[in-house]
Amino acid sequence: MWAQIIEELPRFFSYYNLLFFAKALGATFLLSAVGCLVGFTLGFGIAALRLTTRGAAKPFRIAAAVFTEMFRRIPFLVTLMLVFFIFQGMNADLDMFTVALISVCLIATAFIAEIVRSGLESVHQNQWDAAATLNFGYLQTLRYVIVPQAWKIILPPVFGFFVLFIKDTALASQIGVIELAFAGKTMSNKGFSAALVYGTVLALYFMLSYPLACFGKYLEKKLAPTRNR
């Protein structure tokens, strides 16, 4: 096997193959980055909306709860197909990458909204009451009192989800998006050794996920320091 891999190395790492892998890596990175950023932003907003107690916001709270529970329970592949056929039924001329991008944003938003909601609710009710006695509004209470204490609960599962989410974007290959899993399958079909092909894909996924995990640890130490000496 090793002799075959060594023999294939010059052909495998040719200019056009490297360009193909670079394109696939860029697609995976873009799907993951946009999904994480949009998911975190919208998810935080949905979580904050679900915790409001104003009567006028009740329809929005219900809609946010339905959205979160629905997309947390629908498999990613089903969401991809659902988004694809909805836009096809609307005669919207969207490429497959845009369909995948919308799908990953929906999934990420739903999961992160639930993570953030549970983190915010983990802060004791006394903290909310103390903010109310200081005449803080809802957003002020979140910003200055609740969120700083909730970071230590929110950040670890959020970044754990982000790392898993990078791998889940491989399902976008099922609708023809050229990302890392698609590139690996294509190169394997060309006759290259599976160990060489998927070893390269493994290294590229690691190259994306490891810095993200390190960044999560950095933020956890910076925004959510331990109370112990």
Secondary structure, 3 states (H helix, E strand, C coil): CHHHHHHHHHHHCCHHHHHHHHHHHHHHHHHHHHHHHHHHHHHHHHHHHHCCCCHHHHHHHHHHHHHHHHHHHCCHHHHHHHHHHHHHHCCCCCCHHHHHHHHHHHHHHHHHHHHHHHHHHCCCHHHHHHHHHCCCCHHHHHHHHHHHHHHHHHHHHHHHHHHHHHHHHHHHHHHCCCCHHHHHHHHHHCCCCHHHHHHHHHHHHHHHHHHHHHHHHHHHHHHCCCCCC
